[in-house]
């Protein structure tokens, strides 16, 4: 029997001197991902995403700013460990910025980290779809927030280039 699950989450980032850093939650067993979870009752998909972020990170709706032009889906199948049913899962992701560096993780997570795009992509290397999603998010941030990616001019000292 095939079951369908609908989930939602938010890719959260914050600006730093080094560039945007993405929030990844650690579930154990070398598994990192964005805050996300299953839709409950009559929730709309965005309500699910916002609720899950608050439950899993402690971030309130007032502490995140959703990017209006970003919404993407991840689709995958897996086998339920208990009853061995095949589950087809669709996760809708939004993108949001926060200024809050401190996260209060839920009991379902073992830790969290803020990672630059290149680090986050490397950490997510087991999941190509998730890597593609973070790349889409990073490209939107780059496109919208051009002032956070100023062109780097080399600083010349003793005739050596230092960037």
C-alpha positions in Angstrom: 0.0 0.0 0.0 1.3 3.5 -0.9 0.6 6.4 1.4 1.1 10.0 0.7 2.5 12.5 3.3 2.4 16.2 3.0 5.0 18.3 4.9 6.3 21.8 4.9 9.4 23.6 6.1 11.4 26.8 5.8 15.0 27.3 4.7 16.2 29.8 7.2 19.3 32.0 6.8 20.9 35.0 8.4 23.3 37.5 7.1 26.9 37.5 8.5 30.1 39.2 7.6 31.1 36.1 5.8 27.9 35.9 3.8 24.5 34.3 4.3 24.5 31.3 6.7 21.9 28.6 6.5 20.3 26.9 9.5 20.6 23.1 9.5 19.1 20.9 12.2 21.0 17.7 13.2 18.8 14.6 13.7 21.7 12.2 14.5 23.2 9.4 12.3 24.9 12.1 10.1 21.5 13.4 9.0 21.0 17.2 8.7 18.1 19.1 7.2 15.9 22.2 7.3 13.2 22.7 9.9 10.1 20.8 8.5 7.3 18.6 9.5 3.9 17.0 8.7 0.7 18.9 7.9 -1.8 18.6 10.7 -5.6 18.7 10.5 -6.9 21.6 8.4 -3.7 23.6 8.3 -2.7 25.4 5.1 0.8 24.5 3.9 2.3 27.9 5.0 0.8 27.4 8.5 2.5 24.0 8.8 5.8 25.5 7.8 5.6 28.4 10.3 4.4 26.0 13.1 7.2 23.5 12.5 9.8 26.3 12.5 8.6 27.5 15.9 8.4 24.0 17.3 11.8 22.9 16.0 13.8 26.2 16.4 11.9 28.4 18.9 11.8 31.2 16.2 8.6 33.1 16.3 6.8 34.3 13.2 7.8 37.8 14.1 11.5 36.7 14.1 11.6 35.5 10.5 10.9 37.4 7.2 9.5 35.2 4.4 10.8 35.7 0.9 7.7 36.1 -1.2 9.3 34.8 -4.5 10.5 31.4 -3.2 8.5 28.2 -2.9 9.8 24.8 -4.0 8.9 21.2 -3.5 10.9 18.1 -2.7 9.4 14.7 -3.6 10.7 11.3 -2.5 9.6 7.8 -1.5 10.7 5.7 1.5 9.6 2.6 3.3 7.9 3.0 6.7 10.1 1.2 9.3 7.1 -0.1 11.3 4.5 -1.4 8.9 6.8 -1.5 5.7 4.3 0.6 3.7 5.8 2.6 0.8 5.3 6.3 1.5 5.4 9.1 -1.1 6.3 12.3 0.6 6.0 15.9 -0.8 7.7 18.7 1.2 7.0 22.3 0.3 9.8 24.7 1.3 9.8 28.4 1.8 12.7 30.7 2.4 13.1 33.2 5.3 15.7 35.4 6.8 16.2 35.9 10.6 18.4 38.0 12.7 18.4 35.5 15.6 21.6 33.5 15.8 20.5 31.4 18.8 18.1 28.5 18.2 16.2 26.5 20.8 16.0 23.1 19.2 13.2 20.6 20.0 13.7 17.2 21.6 13.6 15.5 18.2 17.0 17.1 17.3 20.4 16.6 18.6 21.9 19.9 17.5 22.0 22.7 14.9 24.5 24.8 13.0 24.7 27.9 10.8 26.6 27.1 7.6 27.8 29.1 4.7 26.3 27.8 1.4 29.4 25.8 0.4 29.5 24.1 3.8 25.8 23.4 3.9 25.9 21.9 0.4 28.7 19.6 1.5 26.8 18.5 4.6 23.7 17.8 2.5 25.7 15.7 0.0 23.8 12.5 0.6 20.6 14.2 -0.7 20.8 15.6 -4.2 17.3 17.0 -4.1 18.1 18.9 -0.9 21.3 20.2 -2.4 19.3 21.5 -5.4 16.9 23.2 -3.0 19.6 25.0 -1.1 21.2 26.1 -4.4 17.9 27.6 -5.5 17.6 29.4 -2.2 21.2 30.7 -2.4 20.6 32.0 -5.9 17.5 33.9 -4.8 19.4 35.5 -1.9 22.3 36.4 -4.2 19.9 37.9 -6.8 17.9 39.9 -4.2 20.6 41.0 -1.8 23.3 42.2 -4.1 24.7 44.5 -1.4 25.7 41.4 0.7 27.9 40.2 -2.1 30.1 43.2 -2.8 32.8 42.7 -5.5 36.0 41.8 -3.8 38.9 44.2 -4.5 42.3 42.8 -3.7 44.2 44.6 -1.0 47.9 45.1 -2.1 50.5 44.8 0.6 54.2 44.2 -0.3 53.1 43.5 -3.8 51.1 40.5 -2.8 47.4 40.2 -3.4 45.3 39.5 -0.2 41.6 39.0 -0.6 
